[in-house]
Amino acid sequence: MLIFTTPEIDAFWREACKATGIDPTTTHHAGTFAEPRKDVHVAFIEELAGMARDGQKRGTAHMQLHFEHEGIRMREAGDCWIVTTVTGTPLCVVRITNVAITPFIEVGEAFAASEGEGDLSVAHWRGAHLGYFREQCDLWGHEWCDDAPVVCESFELVYRP
């Protein structure tokens, strides 16, 4: 994921807090759902952000290794996420409602459907995530395994201008 800190993001956060009554001191960050890579194109990342803005996407998953490798704090229930485009333009705010660490092979149908992608099946979810997760492992010098821990985050849309 790409993380942004800009005056535009700060202004968007203040506007969201004022409009929704969110406490401005709530833990939050601004960023994308993924990073552009060989198999993940900018247009797809923008589509994911739009799906969150429209309320269709209510979940996302990252390898636990991603947080460890990048030194990023794992989000917790109650945290807010300012969803952005790959250039850092804020689109909406979502609130994390649940975080579960699950082996890749055990991610279930309900969570897969919450991601809002493809036919909403776990088969589609596994196919869509496997290449990206394997590519990350290759970049970081780790071997992929089907029981790799995946951080499954559920969220709700709380603000869109």
Buried (B, 14 or more C-beta within 10 A) or exposed (E): BBEBEEEEBEEBBEBBBEEEEBEEEEEBBBBBBBBBEEEBEBEBBBEBBBBBBEEBBBBBBBBBBBBEBEEBEBBEEEBBBBBBBBEBBBBBBBBBBEBEEBEBEEBEEEBBBBBBBEEBEBEBBBEBBBEBBBBBBEEEEBEBEEEBEBBBBBBEBBBBE
